[in-house]
Amino acid sequence: MQRSLLFATAAFAALSTAAQATEIETVVVTASPIAGNPDRFATIIGQVSRDDILKAGGATVADALANMPGVNGTSFAAGASRPVIRGFDSNRVRVLEDDIGSFDVSDVGPDHGVPIDPLSAQSIEVVRGAATLRYGSQAIGGVVNVINNRVPSKMPSGDFAAEGSAAYNSSGNGRQVSLLADAKAGDFAFHADGFLRRAENYDTPLGTLPNSFIRGDGFSLGSSYFFGDNSRTGAAIVHYDARYGIPSDVTYISEMQTKALTRTSLDLGDGLFKTLNVDGGYATYQHSEIDPTTGTIAATFKNKEWDLRAESVLNAIGPFSATSFGLQFQHRNFSALGAAADYLSPTRTSTQAAFVFTELPIGDRIHVQAGARIEHISIAGIPASNIPTTRDFTPVSGAIGALFDVTDAVKIGVTVSTAARAPAQTELFARGPHDGPATFETGDPTLKIERANSLEGTLRLNLNHISLEGAVWSSWFDNFIYGALTGRTCDESGFCLPGNTLGLKELNYAQQGAHFWGLEGKAAIGLGNVGDGAIQADLLADMVRATFSDGTYVPRVSPWRAGGGLSFDSDRFDAGFMLLYVGARTDVAFAETPTDGYVSLDANLSWKPFPSNPDLELSLIAHNLTDDVQRNAVALNKDVVILPGRDIRLVLRAAL
């Protein structure tokens, strides 16, 4: 691997062209059915650029979103950290790849990774509000959409463009390389990408964390054919392979997925219908949990899943500037083998849905968006009673939001929504020991549909030297589904005793009313210029509070955060630091332990050594410079897993 890194470094340094890099053009919200400027949405759209993704350095999508207000990660392992939005995770946050599902089993356990490496991403967006109804009831908390253009959606401007990166981390001796390439020939566009990462057990302030290693690699090849005025059809094949340790256990996970993606968009002209879009995907996924001392496979999880969404966008109709409606069909076959068969028997999930989304401008100052969705979900499995059971649900959801342009510099948004979610397979049919998270879980096959009634207000302020955006929100849940620790521990057979005398924490799925509320925001303040560069101050903060109707606390909720920093940006040099304080979590659920707060100090320095080639950049990034002990209150294994300590990261990025 070290030879590969040196080779990549030499190759990138040899690039001396001033040709433009593969870039993300003017940002649009692709996870909305009607792509548009993020400033035209009532809710605030979170976005992370390719540059920020490479500098973040983590192996998961959640790592790339770590500094976005309102977003956290489950941090269970270096290769398993699912995004958490406003305290909602797992079955309430949908992770997509170019609008298509990730097709994995990360919803089945926190030790299971999402098979999308951020090294393959061109950008990542986080969407809430009416637009999320396009993707199903599992997006009740929001959508994380990884944009990687694996099925090209537009013709490249040049014949060929490529970007490569190489990086080294001091903590865990981490190494990684990535390559993205786009090309065109006639009416065809092509895309290819690949990545390779290796990292040993990482260092913490209390020593090296055992079994925290990660290794991964993957690639994709895709092509689209463009025809007519603005039509295209294309496909891609994607392969992902990873191996990572579970720090709270001795086993490691070997994960593999092969996925096929198709995307078609037909330009229907200036009549009633503007475009017809058909997106689909199919994937086979498998991971095994392996004992490293014997090489024995203790458990295997398999998942075969497909998703097909057909959507038509209409031209303007009367006062409605744009409208879309569509159908979605999903099918999933899940199975667990070995010891995992005691945890969850095979399940089958089928979904059929219809949805609509529309935009309505009212004068020049008010912009309204609304959406609705109805779906039928059938889930078949075998609960702890050993009686085969099929549950059918019909969730109905709707949302409406309005953006008010108070002045050219001030925008206020209001969104009202009611969203329903059917119970997931684990919540219904879990029935035994799950060794990865060290739990003994029991589902409830009688669970009802969960409903959230939500209200959100947003503010955007853009003055000469000040940019600010923030949100305050509240969600009232009926039949909120959660995994409750009982305070007992169990053995593999299900024999349980009070306290921590046995190896597995007993966790039962239940539901009751709940109230979540919170706020989040960020600001950028221009402080002036020095030479050819600008100095800017950045601030961010977020908080979530969540209680049940009986007055007790919802488990594993994100702690509050607040921080700020300074940055200097110029043509050839960029530098900055960010000091973030993460608050303690003392309002905890029954059998949940408190989590101490901590300070995180990060810094970065970037240099473009050749004025004639701005596409060659060398960056030095430092994380947790104070080497503070950090634990994530959201992580189920936080009592035994410490986040990485001081880490120095060197990144080389070049484009052709």
Secondary structure, DSSP 8 states (H G I E B T S, - for coil): -HHHHHHHHHHHHT-----------S---TTSSS---GGGSSS--EEEEHHHHHHH--SSHHHHTTTSTTEEE--SBTTB--EEETTB-GGGEEEEETTEE--SSTTT-TTS--S--GGG-SEEEEE-SGGGGGG-GGGSSEEEEEE--SS--S--SSSEEEEEEEEEETGGGEEEEEEEEEEEETTEEEEEEEEEEEE-S-EETTEE-TT--EEEEEEEEEEEEEETTTEEEEEEEEEEEEEEE-TTSS-EEEEEEEEEEEEEEEE-TTSSEEEEEEEEEEEEEEEEEE-TTT--EEEEEEEEEEEEEEEEEE--BTTBSEEEEEEEEEEEEEEEEEGGGGT---EEEEEEEEEEEEEEEETTTEEEEEEEEEEEEEEEE--TT---EEEEE--EEEEEEEEEESSSSEEEEEEEEEEEE---HHHHH-EEEETTTTEEEE--TT---EEEEEEEEEEEEE-SSEEEEEEEEEEEEEEEEEEEEEEEEE-TTS-EEESSSSSEEEEEEEEEEEEEEEEEEEEEEEEEEETTEEEEEEEEEEEEEEEETTS-B-SS----EEEEEEEEE-SSEEEEEEEEEE--B-S--TT---B--EEEEEEEEEE---TT-TTEEEEEEEE-TT------TT-TTTTT-----SEEEEEEEEE-
